[in-house]
Amino acid sequence: MVAQDTTLNLPPPILTIDQDRLFQETGLGARSARAIEAEVETLAAENAQIESRLIEREQDLTVRRPELPVEDFRALADAFDGDVQRIRDAQDEKARELSRLRDAARQDFFNDVAGIISDIVRERGALVVLDRRDVFLSADRIDITDEAIARVNDAATLE
């Protein structure tokens, strides 16, 4: 029984952290997320304006169709389809770029806080930190998310 009690008091060799919470609930991560979200909202507004203009063009073509010769209408419709495809490709590329920026911002954040996480690992005598999403079941005592959030926020106020 004594051996079991002492093993319960040993520091856990494995810790877990909720990376999403760490990113979202620290001032540093939240600022980064807000900046990217502002870009996403700008792109969404731009897409809505483009969609509105394209709908107007399509409606104009529909109205003009009965009065145009078939060849003229076909040329206008083909030009419209080409414009739609070019616009879609350009907007998709902007969305992919925002996704790359989001990924880079998260990577930069985790690079910035790696020292703080490393300090917690060393203080707890742990060997590894796993993302909580990759763990099926664990004891709450090995989760360092709240402590990491507090330390990152404290470090940010010192800067």
DSSP file (Angstrom, degrees, kcal/mol; ACC not computed):
  #  RESIDUE AA STRUCTURE BP1 BP2  ACC     N-H-->O    O-->H-N    N-H-->O    O-->H-N    TCO  KAPPA ALPHA  PHI   PSI    X-CA   Y-CA   Z-CA
    1    1 A M     >        0   0    0      0, 0.0     4,-1.9     0, 0.0     5,-0.1   0.000 360.0 360.0 360.0 -39.1    0.0    0.0    0.0
    2    2 A V  H  >  +     0   0    0      1,-0.2     4,-2.2     2,-0.2     5,-0.2   0.899 360.0  54.7 -62.7 -41.8    2.8    2.4    0.8
    3    3 A A  H  > S+     0   0    0      1,-0.2     4,-1.8     2,-0.2    -1,-0.2   0.889 108.0  49.7 -60.7 -38.7    4.4    1.9   -2.6
    4    4 A Q  H  > S+     0   0    0      1,-0.2     4,-1.5     2,-0.2    -1,-0.2   0.905 108.7  52.2 -66.6 -40.8    1.1    2.8   -4.3
    5    5 A D  H  X S+     0   0    0     -4,-1.9     4,-0.8     1,-0.2    -2,-0.2   0.897 110.2  48.1 -63.8 -40.1    0.8    6.0   -2.2
    6    6 A T  H  X S+     0   0    0     -4,-2.2     4,-0.6     1,-0.2     3,-0.4   0.853 107.6  55.1 -71.4 -32.8    4.3    7.2   -3.1
    7    7 A T  H >< S+     0   0    0     -4,-1.8     3,-0.6     1,-0.2    -1,-0.2   0.835 103.1  57.0 -68.8 -28.6    3.7    6.5   -6.8
    8    8 A L  H 3< S+     0   0    0     -4,-1.5    -1,-0.2     1,-0.2    -2,-0.2   0.777 105.8  51.3 -69.3 -24.6    0.6    8.7   -6.7
    9    9 A N  H 3< S+     0   0    0     -4,-0.8    -1,-0.2    -3,-0.4    -2,-0.2   0.561  87.0 103.6 -89.6  -8.7    2.8   11.6   -5.4
   10   10 A L  S << S-     0   0    0     -4,-0.6   115,-0.0    -3,-0.6    -3,-0.0  -0.439  85.3-100.8 -70.3 146.9    5.4   11.3   -8.2
   11   11 A P        -     0   0    0      0, 0.0    -1,-0.1     0, 0.0    -2,-0.1  -0.424  43.1-104.9 -66.0 143.0    5.1   13.9  -10.9
   12   12 A P        -     0   0    0      0, 0.0   115,-0.1     0, 0.0    -4,-0.0  -0.486  17.7-146.9 -70.1 135.3    3.4   12.6  -14.0
   13   13 A P  S    S+     0   0    0      0, 0.0   114,-3.3     0, 0.0   115,-1.6   0.673  85.9  53.5 -74.7 -14.6    5.8   11.9  -16.9
   14   14 A I  E     -a  128   0A   0    112,-0.2     2,-0.3   113,-0.2   115,-0.2  -0.976  66.1-176.4-124.6 133.0    3.1   12.9  -19.3
   15   15 A L  E     -a  129   0A   0    113,-2.6   115,-3.0    -2,-0.4     2,-0.3  -0.850  11.9-146.1-119.3 159.3    1.2   16.2  -19.3
   16   16 A T  E     -ab 130 143A   0    126,-2.8   128,-2.9    -2,-0.3     2,-0.3  -0.900  11.6-173.6-123.6 157.6   -1.7   17.3  -21.6
   17   17 A I  E     -a  131   0A   0    113,-2.0   115,-2.6    -2,-0.3     2,-1.0  -0.992  26.8-130.9-147.5 142.5   -2.6   20.7  -22.9
   18   18 A D     >  -     0   0    0     -2,-0.3     4,-2.5   113,-0.2     5,-0.2  -0.820  22.5-169.4 -93.5  99.1   -5.6   22.0  -24.9
   19   19 A Q  H  > S+     0   0    0     -2,-1.0     4,-2.4     1,-0.2     5,-0.2   0.856  82.9  54.0 -61.9 -37.0   -3.8   23.9  -27.7
   20   20 A D  H  > S+     0   0    0      2,-0.2     4,-2.8     1,-0.2     5,-0.2   0.941 111.0  45.1 -63.8 -46.3   -7.0   25.5  -28.9
   21   21 A R  H  > S+     0   0    0      1,-0.2     4,-3.1     2,-0.2    -2,-0.2   0.919 111.4  53.5 -62.6 -42.5   -7.9   26.9  -25.5
   22   22 A L  H  < S+     0   0    0     -4,-2.5     4,-0.5     1,-0.2     7,-0.3   0.924 113.9  42.4 -58.1 -44.4   -4.3   28.1  -25.0
   23   23 A F  H  < S+     0   0    0     -4,-2.4     3,-0.5    -5,-0.2    10,-0.2   0.925 121.3  39.9 -67.6 -45.0   -4.5   30.0  -28.3
   24   24 A Q  H  < S+     0   0    0     -4,-2.8    -2,-0.2     1,-0.2    -1,-0.2   0.790 115.9  47.9 -77.9 -29.5   -8.0   31.4  -27.8
   25   25 A E  S  < S+     0   0    0     -4,-3.1     2,-0.4    -5,-0.2    -1,-0.2   0.329  94.3  82.3-102.7   8.3   -7.8   32.2  -24.1
   26   26 A T  S  > S-     0   0    0     -4,-0.5     4,-3.0    -3,-0.5     5,-0.2  -0.850  80.3-126.6-105.9 150.3   -4.5   34.1  -23.9
   27   27 A G  H  > S+     0   0    0     -2,-0.4     4,-2.4     1,-0.2     5,-0.2   0.911 110.7  51.6 -58.5 -42.7   -4.3   37.7  -24.9
   28   28 A L  H  > S+     0   0    0      2,-0.2     4,-1.7     1,-0.2    -1,-0.2   0.928 114.7  41.0 -61.4 -47.8   -1.5   36.9  -27.3
   29   29 A G  H  > S+     0   0    0     -7,-0.3     4,-2.8     2,-0.2    -2,-0.2   0.909 113.7  52.9 -68.0 -42.3   -3.4   34.2  -29.1
   30   30 A A  H  X S+     0   0    0     -4,-3.0     4,-2.7     2,-0.2    -2,-0.2   0.894 108.1  50.9 -62.5 -40.7   -6.7   36.1  -29.0
   31   31 A R  H  X S+     0   0    0     -4,-2.4     4,-2.1    -5,-0.2    -1,-0.2   0.927 112.1  47.4 -61.6 -44.2   -5.1   39.2  -30.6
   32   32 A S  H  X S+     0   0    0     -4,-1.7     4,-1.9    -5,-0.2    -2,-0.2   0.927 112.8  48.5 -62.3 -45.6   -3.7   37.0  -33.4
   33   33 A A  H  X S+     0   0    0     -4,-2.8     4,-2.8   -10,-0.2    -2,-0.2   0.895 109.9  52.3 -63.3 -40.7   -7.0   35.3  -33.9
   34   34 A R  H  X S+     0   0    0     -4,-2.7     4,-2.3     2,-0.2    -1,-0.2   0.896 107.3  52.5 -63.7 -39.5   -8.9   38.7  -34.0
   35   35 A A  H  X S+     0   0    0     -4,-2.1     4,-1.4     2,-0.2    -1,-0.2   0.922 113.3  42.9 -63.0 -43.7   -6.5   40.0  -36.7
   36   36 A I  H  X S+     0   0    0     -4,-1.9     4,-2.2     1,-0.2    -2,-0.2   0.910 111.9  54.3 -67.8 -41.6   -7.1   36.9  -38.9
   37   37 A E  H  X S+     0   0    0     -4,-2.8     4,-2.6     1,-0.2    -2,-0.2   0.866 104.2  55.4 -62.0 -36.1  -10.8   37.0  -38.2
   38   38 A A  H  X S+     0   0    0     -4,-2.3     4,-2.1     1,-0.2    -1,-0.2   0.903 108.5  48.3 -62.2 -40.1  -10.9   40.6  -39.4
   39   39 A E  H  X S+     0   0    0     -4,-1.4     4,-2.3     2,-0.2    -2,-0.2   0.891 110.2  51.6 -65.8 -39.2   -9.3   39.5  -42.7
   40   40 A V  H  X S+     0   0    0     -4,-2.2     4,-2.4     2,-0.2    -2,-0.2   0.918 110.2  48.8 -63.1 -43.7  -11.9   36.7  -43.0
   41   41 A E  H  X S+     0   0    0     -4,-2.6     4,-2.4     2,-0.2    -2,-0.2   0.886 109.7  52.1 -64.4 -38.8  -14.7   39.2  -42.5
   42   42 A T  H  X S+     0   0    0     -4,-2.1     4,-2.4     2,-0.2    -1,-0.2   0.923 110.8  47.7 -62.3 -44.1  -13.3   41.5  -45.1
   43   43 A L  H  X S+     0   0    0     -4,-2.3     4,-2.7     2,-0.2    -2,-0.2   0.899 110.4  52.1 -64.2 -40.2  -13.1   38.7  -47.6
   44   44 A A  H  X S+     0   0    0     -4,-2.4     4,-2.1     2,-0.2    -2,-0.2   0.906 110.6  47.8 -63.0 -41.5  -16.6   37.6  -46.8
   45   45 A A  H  X S+     0   0    0     -4,-2.4     4,-2.2     2,-0.2    -2,-0.2   0.912 112.0  50.0 -65.0 -42.1  -17.9   41.2  -47.4
   46   46 A E  H  X S+     0   0    0     -4,-2.4     4,-2.5     1,-0.2    -2,-0.2   0.916 110.1  50.6 -61.3 -43.5  -15.9   41.3  -50.6
   47   47 A N  H  X S+     0   0    0     -4,-2.7     4,-2.7     1,-0.2    -1,-0.2   0.886 108.5  52.2 -62.1 -39.3  -17.4   38.0  -51.7
   48   48 A A  H  X S+     0   0    0     -4,-2.1     4,-2.2     2,-0.2    -1,-0.2   0.905 110.6  47.7 -64.7 -41.1  -20.9   39.3  -50.9
   49   49 A Q  H  X S+     0   0    0     -4,-2.2     4,-2.3     2,-0.2    -2,-0.2   0.921 113.0  48.2 -65.0 -43.6  -20.4   42.4  -53.1
   50   50 A I  H  X S+     0   0    0     -4,-2.5     4,-2.6     1,-0.2     5,-0.2   0.927 110.6  51.3 -62.1 -45.3  -19.0   40.3  -55.9
   51   51 A E  H  X S+     0   0    0     -4,-2.7     4,-2.4     1,-0.2    -1,-0.2   0.909 109.2  51.1 -59.2 -42.6  -21.9   37.9  -55.7
   52   52 A S  H  X S+     0   0    0     -4,-2.2     4,-2.1     1,-0.2    -1,-0.2   0.922 111.3  47.1 -61.7 -45.0  -24.4   40.8  -55.8
   53   53 A R  H  X S+     0   0    0     -4,-2.3     4,-2.3     1,-0.2    -2,-0.2   0.895 112.3  50.1 -64.7 -39.7  -22.7   42.2  -58.9
   54   54 A L  H  X S+     0   0    0     -4,-2.6     4,-2.7     2,-0.2    -2,-0.2   0.887 108.4  52.3 -67.2 -37.9  -22.6   38.8  -60.6
   55   55 A I  H  X S+     0   0    0     -4,-2.4     4,-2.6    -5,-0.2    -1,-0.2   0.915 109.6  50.0 -63.1 -41.6  -26.3   38.3  -59.9
   56   56 A E  H  X S+     0   0    0     -4,-2.1     4,-2.4     2,-0.2    -2,-0.2   0.922 111.6  48.0 -61.6 -44.1  -27.1   41.6  -61.5
   57   57 A R  H  X S+     0   0    0     -4,-2.3     4,-2.4     2,-0.2    -2,-0.2   0.917 112.1  49.2 -62.8 -42.7  -25.0   40.7  -64.6
   58   58 A E  H  X S+     0   0    0     -4,-2.7     4,-2.2     1,-0.2    -2,-0.2   0.913 111.7  48.6 -64.2 -42.2  -26.7   37.4  -64.8
   59   59 A Q  H  X S+     0   0    0     -4,-2.6     4,-2.4     2,-0.2    -1,-0.2   0.892 109.8  52.7 -64.5 -39.2  -30.2   38.9  -64.5
   60   60 A D  H  X S+     0   0    0     -4,-2.4     4,-2.3     1,-0.2    -2,-0.2   0.914 109.6  48.9 -62.2 -42.8  -29.3   41.5  -67.2
   61   61 A L  H  X S+     0   0    0     -4,-2.4     4,-1.6     2,-0.2    -2,-0.2   0.902 110.2  51.5 -62.7 -40.3  -28.2   38.7  -69.5
   62   62 A T  H  < S+     0   0    0     -4,-2.2    -2,-0.2     1,-0.2    -1,-0.2   0.907 111.7  46.4 -63.6 -41.9  -31.5   36.9  -68.8
   63   63 A V  H  < S+     0   0    0     -4,-2.4     4,-0.3     1,-0.2    -1,-0.2   0.891 116.2  45.2 -66.7 -40.0  -33.5   40.0  -69.6
   64   64 A R  H >X S+     0   0    0     -4,-2.3     3,-1.1     1,-0.2     4,-0.9   0.678  89.8  89.0 -79.0 -18.2  -31.5   40.7  -72.8
   65   65 A R  G >< S+     0   0    0     -4,-1.6     3,-1.0     1,-0.3    -1,-0.2   0.872  83.2  52.2 -51.8 -48.5  -31.5   37.1  -74.1
   66   66 A P  G 34 S+     0   0    0      0, 0.0    -1,-0.3     0, 0.0    -2,-0.1   0.805 113.3  44.9 -62.5 -26.6  -34.8   37.3  -76.1
   67   67 A E  G <4 S+     0   0    0     -3,-1.1    -2,-0.2    -4,-0.3    -3,-0.1   0.533  99.9  83.4 -95.2  -6.0  -33.7   40.4  -78.0
   68   68 A L  S << S-     0   0    0     -3,-1.0     2,-0.1    -4,-0.9     0, 0.0  -0.727  84.7-108.5 -99.0 146.1  -30.1   39.3  -78.8
   69   69 A P     >  -     0   0    0      0, 0.0     4,-2.7     0, 0.0     5,-0.2  -0.409  37.1-111.9 -62.7 149.7  -29.0   37.1  -81.7
   70   70 A V  H  > S+     0   0    0      1,-0.2     4,-2.8     2,-0.2     5,-0.2   0.880 116.5  50.8 -53.7 -44.5  -28.0   33.6  -80.5
   71   71 A E  H  > S+     0   0    0      2,-0.2     4,-2.2     1,-0.2    -1,-0.2   0.901 111.4  47.6 -63.9 -40.9  -24.4   34.1  -81.3
   72   72 A D  H  > S+     0   0    0     -3,-0.2     4,-2.4     2,-0.2    -2,-0.2   0.926 113.4  47.6 -66.0 -43.8  -24.2   37.4  -79.5
   73   73 A F  H  X S+     0   0    0     -4,-2.7     4,-3.1     1,-0.2     5,-0.2   0.934 110.8  51.8 -62.3 -44.3  -25.9   36.0  -76.4
   74   74 A R  H  X S+     0   0    0     -4,-2.8     4,-2.7    -5,-0.2    -1,-0.2   0.900 109.6  49.8 -59.8 -41.7  -23.6   33.0  -76.4
   75   75 A A  H  X S+     0   0    0     -4,-2.2     4,-2.3     2,-0.2    -1,-0.2   0.921 113.5  45.7 -63.4 -44.0  -20.5   35.2  -76.6
   76   76 A L  H  X S+     0   0    0     -4,-2.4     4,-2.4     2,-0.2    -2,-0.2   0.905 114.0  48.8 -65.4 -41.1  -21.8   37.3  -73.7
   77   77 A A  H  X S+     0   0    0     -4,-3.1     4,-2.7     2,-0.2    -2,-0.2   0.905 111.9  48.9 -65.6 -41.6  -22.7   34.2  -71.7
   78   78 A D  H  X S+     0   0    0     -4,-2.7     4,-2.4    -5,-0.2    -2,-0.2   0.904 111.4  49.6 -64.3 -40.8  -19.3   32.7  -72.3
   79   79 A A  H  X S+     0   0    0     -4,-2.3     4,-2.5     2,-0.2    -2,-0.2   0.916 111.5  49.6 -62.6 -42.7  -17.6   35.9  -71.3
   80   80 A F  H  X S+     0   0    0     -4,-2.4     4,-2.8     2,-0.2    -2,-0.2   0.939 110.4  49.5 -61.2 -47.6  -19.7   36.0  -68.1
   81   81 A D  H  X S+     0   0    0     -4,-2.7     4,-2.3     1,-0.2    -2,-0.2   0.897 111.2  50.2 -59.0 -41.2  -18.9   32.3  -67.3
   82   82 A G  H  X S+     0   0    0     -4,-2.4     4,-2.5     2,-0.2    -1,-0.2   0.912 110.6  49.2 -63.1 -42.9  -15.2   33.1  -67.8
   83   83 A D  H  X S+     0   0    0     -4,-2.5     4,-2.7     2,-0.2     5,-0.2   0.921 110.0  51.5 -61.9 -43.6  -15.4   36.1  -65.5
   84   84 A V  H  X S+     0   0    0     -4,-2.8     4,-2.8     1,-0.2    -2,-0.2   0.926 111.2  47.5 -59.4 -45.0  -17.2   34.0  -62.9
   85   85 A Q  H  X S+     0   0    0     -4,-2.3     4,-2.6     2,-0.2    -1,-0.2   0.910 112.6  48.3 -65.1 -42.4  -14.5   31.3  -63.0
   86   86 A R  H  X S+     0   0    0     -4,-2.5     4,-2.4     2,-0.2    -1,-0.2   0.919 113.9  46.9 -63.6 -42.8  -11.6   33.9  -62.8
   87   87 A I  H  X S+     0   0    0     -4,-2.7     4,-2.8     2,-0.2     5,-0.3   0.932 112.0  50.2 -64.6 -45.3  -13.3   35.6  -59.9
   88   88 A R  H  X S+     0   0    0     -4,-2.8     4,-2.7    -5,-0.2     5,-0.2   0.924 111.4  48.8 -59.1 -45.0  -13.9   32.3  -58.1
   89   89 A D  H  X S+     0   0    0     -4,-2.6     4,-2.1     1,-0.2    -1,-0.2   0.917 112.9  47.6 -61.4 -43.3  -10.3   31.3  -58.6
   90   90 A A  H  X S+     0   0    0     -4,-2.4     4,-1.9     2,-0.2    -2,-0.2   0.912 114.2  45.9 -65.2 -42.8   -9.0   34.6  -57.3
   91   91 A Q  H  X S+     0   0    0     -4,-2.8     4,-2.2     2,-0.2    -2,-0.2   0.881 111.0  52.8 -69.4 -37.6  -11.3   34.5  -54.2
   92   92 A D  H  X S+     0   0    0     -4,-2.7     4,-2.5    -5,-0.3    -1,-0.2   0.899 108.2  51.2 -62.4 -39.7  -10.4   30.9  -53.5
   93   93 A E  H  X S+     0   0    0     -4,-2.1     4,-2.4     2,-0.2    -2,-0.2   0.895 108.3  51.7 -65.2 -39.1   -6.7   31.8  -53.6
   94   94 A K  H  X S+     0   0    0     -4,-1.9     4,-2.2     2,-0.2    -1,-0.2   0.908 110.2  49.3 -62.2 -40.9   -7.4   34.6  -51.1
   95   95 A A  H  X S+     0   0    0     -4,-2.2     4,-2.1     2,-0.2    -2,-0.2   0.903 110.6  49.8 -65.2 -41.1   -9.2   32.1  -48.8
   96   96 A R  H  X S+     0   0    0     -4,-2.5     4,-2.3     2,-0.2    -1,-0.2   0.897 109.5  52.0 -63.7 -38.9   -6.3   29.7  -49.1
   97   97 A E  H  X S+     0   0    0     -4,-2.4     4,-2.6     2,-0.2    -2,-0.2   0.898 108.3  50.8 -64.4 -40.4   -3.9   32.6  -48.2
   98   98 A L  H  X S+     0   0    0     -4,-2.2     4,-2.6     2,-0.2    -1,-0.2   0.890 109.0  51.7 -63.5 -38.0   -5.9   33.4  -45.2
   99   99 A S  H  X S+     0   0    0     -4,-2.1     4,-2.4     2,-0.2    -2,-0.2   0.908 110.2  48.6 -64.0 -41.5   -5.8   29.8  -44.1
  100  100 A R  H  X S+     0   0    0     -4,-2.3     4,-2.6     2,-0.2    -2,-0.2   0.906 111.6  50.0 -64.2 -40.8   -2.0   29.9  -44.5
  101  101 A L  H  X S+     0   0    0     -4,-2.6     4,-2.7     2,-0.2    -2,-0.2   0.905 110.0  50.6 -63.7 -41.0   -1.9   33.1  -42.5
  102  102 A R  H  X S+     0   0    0     -4,-2.6     4,-2.3     2,-0.2    -2,-0.2   0.930 112.3  46.8 -61.7 -46.0   -4.0   31.5  -39.8
  103  103 A D  H  X S+     0   0    0     -4,-2.4     4,-2.4     1,-0.2    -2,-0.2   0.907 113.5  48.4 -63.2 -41.8   -1.7   28.4  -39.6
  104  104 A A  H  X S+     0   0    0     -4,-2.6     4,-2.8     2,-0.2    -2,-0.2   0.887 109.9  52.2 -66.4 -38.8    1.4   30.6  -39.6
  105  105 A A  H  X S+     0   0    0     -4,-2.7     4,-2.5     2,-0.2    -2,-0.2   0.917 110.9  47.3 -63.8 -42.9   -0.1   32.8  -36.8
  106  106 A R  H  X S+     0   0    0     -4,-2.3     4,-2.6     2,-0.2    -2,-0.2   0.920 112.8  49.2 -64.0 -42.7   -0.8   29.7  -34.7
  107  107 A Q  H  X S+     0   0    0     -4,-2.4     4,-2.2     2,-0.2    -2,-0.2   0.925 111.5  48.9 -63.2 -43.9    2.7   28.4  -35.3
  108  108 A D  H  X S+     0   0    0     -4,-2.8     4,-2.5     2,-0.2    -1,-0.2   0.914 110.7  51.9 -60.4 -42.6    4.3   31.7  -34.4
  109  109 A F  H  X S+     0   0    0     -4,-2.5     4,-2.0     1,-0.2    -2,-0.2   0.948 110.9  46.0 -58.5 -50.1    2.1   31.8  -31.2
  110  110 A F  H  X S+     0   0    0     -4,-2.6     4,-0.7     1,-0.2    -1,-0.2   0.835 111.7  52.0 -67.5 -30.9    3.2   28.3  -30.2
  111  111 A N  H >< S+     0   0    0     -4,-2.2     3,-0.5    -5,-0.2     4,-0.4   0.906 109.9  50.5 -65.3 -40.8    6.9   29.2  -30.9
  112  112 A D  H 3< S+     0   0    0     -4,-2.5     3,-0.3     1,-0.2    -2,-0.2   0.843 117.1  38.5 -65.9 -33.9    6.5   32.3  -28.7
  113  113 A V  H 3X S+     0   0    0     -4,-2.0     4,-2.2     1,-0.2     3,-0.4   0.433  86.4  98.3 -98.8   1.6    5.0   30.3  -25.8
  114  114 A A  H <X S+     0   0    0     -4,-0.7     4,-2.7    -3,-0.5    -1,-0.2   0.871  81.3  54.6 -58.0 -38.8    7.2   27.2  -26.1
  115  115 A G  H  > S+     0   0    0     -4,-0.4     4,-2.0    -3,-0.3    -1,-0.2   0.886 108.0  49.0 -63.3 -38.6    9.6   28.5  -23.4
  116  116 A I  H  > S+     0   0    0     -3,-0.4     4,-1.9    -4,-0.2    -2,-0.2   0.925 113.0  46.7 -66.6 -44.8    6.7   28.9  -20.9
  117  117 A I  H  X S+     0   0    0     -4,-2.2     4,-2.5     1,-0.2    -2,-0.2   0.910 110.7  53.6 -62.9 -41.8    5.4   25.4  -21.7
  118  118 A S  H  X S+     0   0    0     -4,-2.7     4,-2.6    -5,-0.2    -1,-0.2   0.885 105.9  53.1 -60.6 -39.8    8.9   24.1  -21.3
  119  119 A D  H  X S+     0   0    0     -4,-2.0     4,-2.8     2,-0.2    -1,-0.2   0.922 109.3  48.4 -61.2 -43.9    9.2   25.7  -17.9
  120  120 A I  H  X S+     0   0    0     -4,-1.9     4,-2.2     2,-0.2     6,-0.2   0.927 111.3  50.5 -62.9 -44.3    6.0   24.0  -16.7
  121  121 A V  H  X>S+     0   0    0     -4,-2.5     5,-2.3     1,-0.2     4,-0.7   0.933 113.2  45.4 -58.7 -47.4    7.2   20.6  -18.1
  122  122 A R  H ><5S+     0   0    0     -4,-2.6     3,-0.9     1,-0.2    -2,-0.2   0.920 112.4  50.7 -64.0 -44.5   10.6   21.0  -16.3
  123  123 A E  H 3<5S+     0   0    0     -4,-2.8    -1,-0.2     1,-0.3    -2,-0.2   0.850 113.4  45.6 -62.6 -34.5    8.9   22.2  -13.0
  124  124 A R  H 3<5S-     0   0    0     -4,-2.2    -1,-0.3    -5,-0.2    -2,-0.2   0.540 109.1-124.0 -86.6  -6.6    6.5   19.2  -13.1
  125  125 A G  T <<5 +     0   0    0     -3,-0.9    -3,-0.2    -4,-0.7    -4,-0.1   0.791  57.7 154.7  69.1  27.7    9.3   16.7  -13.9
  126  126 A A      < -     0   0    0     -5,-2.3  -112,-0.2    -6,-0.2    -1,-0.2  -0.378  41.4-154.7 -86.2 165.6    7.4   15.6  -17.0
  127  127 A L  S    S+     0   0    0   -114,-3.3     2,-0.3     1,-0.3  -113,-0.2   0.652  72.9  13.0-109.2 -25.2    8.9   14.0  -20.1
  128  128 A V  E     -a   14   0A   0   -115,-1.6  -113,-2.6    -7,-0.1     2,-0.4  -0.994  54.6-145.5-154.1 151.9    6.3   14.9  -22.7
  129  129 A V  E     -a   15   0A   0     -2,-0.3     2,-0.3  -115,-0.2  -113,-0.2  -0.994  20.8-166.7-121.9 126.8    3.2   17.1  -23.4
  130  130 A L  E     -a   16   0A   0   -115,-3.0  -113,-2.0    -2,-0.4     2,-0.3  -0.834  29.6-105.9-109.9 149.3    0.4   15.8  -25.5
  131  131 A D  E >   -a   17   0A   0     -2,-0.3     3,-2.0  -115,-0.2     4,-0.2  -0.573  30.6-127.6 -68.7 134.6   -2.5   17.7  -27.1
  132  132 A R  G >  S+     0   0    0   -115,-2.6     3,-1.5    -2,-0.3  -114,-0.1   0.788 106.6  64.8 -56.7 -30.1   -5.6   16.8  -25.1
  133  133 A R  G 3  S+     0   0    0   -116,-0.3    -1,-0.3     1,-0.3  -115,-0.1   0.753  98.4  55.0 -65.8 -22.7   -7.4   15.9  -28.3
  134  134 A D  G <  S+     0   0    0     -3,-2.0     2,-0.5     2,-0.0    -1,-0.3   0.417  94.0  83.3 -90.4   1.4   -4.9   13.1  -28.8
  135  135 A V    <   -     0   0    0     -3,-1.5     3,-0.2    -4,-0.2  -119,-0.0  -0.918  58.9-163.4-111.8 127.2   -5.7   11.5  -25.4
  136  136 A F  S    S-     0   0    0     -2,-0.5     2,-0.3     1,-0.3    -1,-0.2   0.927  77.2  -1.9 -72.7 -45.9   -8.6    9.3  -25.0
  137  137 A L  S    S+     0   0    0      2,-0.0     2,-0.3     0, 0.0    -1,-0.3  -0.993  71.7 158.0-149.9 137.2   -8.8    9.4  -21.2
  138  138 A S        -     0   0    0     -2,-0.3     2,-0.3    -3,-0.2    -3,-0.0  -0.985  42.3 -97.2-154.6 163.5   -6.6   11.1  -18.6
  139  139 A A    >   -     0   0    0     -2,-0.3     3,-1.7     1,-0.1     4,-0.3  -0.630  33.8-126.4 -80.1 142.5   -6.6   12.4  -15.0
  140  140 A D  G >  S+     0   0    0     -2,-0.3     3,-1.7     1,-0.3    -1,-0.1   0.777 102.7  73.3 -60.3 -26.2   -7.2   16.2  -14.7
  141  141 A R  G 3  S+     0   0    0      1,-0.3    -1,-0.3     3,-0.0    -2,-0.0   0.676  91.7  55.7 -67.6 -14.7   -4.1   16.6  -12.7
  142  142 A I  G <  S+     0   0    0     -3,-1.7  -126,-2.8  -127,-0.1     2,-0.5   0.536  83.6  99.9 -93.6  -4.5   -1.9   16.2  -15.8
  143  143 A D  B <   +b   16   0A   0     -3,-1.7  -126,-0.2    -4,-0.3     4,-0.2  -0.709  44.0 177.3 -84.3 123.8   -3.7   19.0  -17.8
  144  144 A I     >  +     0   0    0   -128,-2.9     4,-2.8    -2,-0.5     5,-0.2   0.222  46.0 110.3-108.6  12.4   -1.6   22.2  -17.7
  145  145 A T  H  > S+     0   0    0   -129,-0.3     4,-2.8     1,-0.2     5,-0.2   0.927  79.1  46.0 -57.7 -50.8   -3.8   24.3  -19.9
  146  146 A D  H  > S+     0   0    0      1,-0.2     4,-2.3     2,-0.2    -1,-0.2   0.914 115.1  47.4 -60.9 -43.0   -5.1   26.7  -17.2
  147  147 A E  H  > S+     0   0    0      1,-0.2     4,-2.4     2,-0.2    -1,-0.2   0.909 112.6  49.3 -64.1 -41.9   -1.6   27.1  -15.8
  148  148 A A  H  X S+     0   0    0     -4,-2.8     4,-2.7     2,-0.2     5,-0.2   0.912 110.0  51.0 -65.2 -42.0   -0.1   27.8  -19.3
  149  149 A I  H  X S+     0   0    0     -4,-2.8     4,-2.6    -5,-0.2     5,-0.2   0.945 111.6  47.9 -59.3 -47.9   -2.9   30.3  -20.1
  150  150 A A  H  X S+     0   0    0     -4,-2.3     4,-2.4    -5,-0.2    -2,-0.2   0.916 113.8  46.5 -60.7 -43.8   -2.2   32.2  -16.8
  151  151 A R  H  X S+     0   0    0     -4,-2.4     4,-2.8     2,-0.2    -1,-0.2   0.901 112.0  49.6 -68.2 -40.4    1.6   32.2  -17.4
  152  152 A V  H  X S+     0   0    0     -4,-2.7     4,-2.1     2,-0.2    -2,-0.2   0.936 113.5  46.8 -64.2 -44.0    1.3   33.3  -21.0
  153  153 A N  H  X S+     0   0    0     -4,-2.6     4,-1.5    -5,-0.2    -2,-0.2   0.897 112.8  49.7 -64.1 -39.2   -1.0   36.1  -20.0
  154  154 A D  H  X S+     0   0    0     -4,-2.4     4,-0.9    -5,-0.2    -2,-0.2   0.921 110.9  49.4 -64.1 -43.2    1.3   37.1  -17.1
  155  155 A A  H  X S+     0   0    0     -4,-2.8     4,-0.7     1,-0.2     3,-0.4   0.870 108.0  54.6 -63.8 -36.3    4.3   37.1  -19.5
  156  156 A A  H >< S+     0   0    0     -4,-2.1     3,-0.5     1,-0.2    -1,-0.2   0.841 104.4  53.8 -67.5 -32.9    2.4   39.3  -22.0
  157  157 A T  H 3< S+     0   0    0     -4,-1.5    -1,-0.2     1,-0.2    -2,-0.2   0.724 103.9  57.4 -74.5 -19.4    1.7   41.9  -19.3
  158  158 A L  H 3<        0   0    0     -4,-0.9    -1,-0.2    -3,-0.4    -2,-0.2   0.677 360.0 360.0 -81.1 -17.8    5.4   42.1  -18.5
  159  159 A E    <<        0   0    0     -4,-0.7    -1,-0.2    -3,-0.5    -2,-0.1   0.481 360.0 360.0 -80.1 360.0    6.3   43.0  -22.0
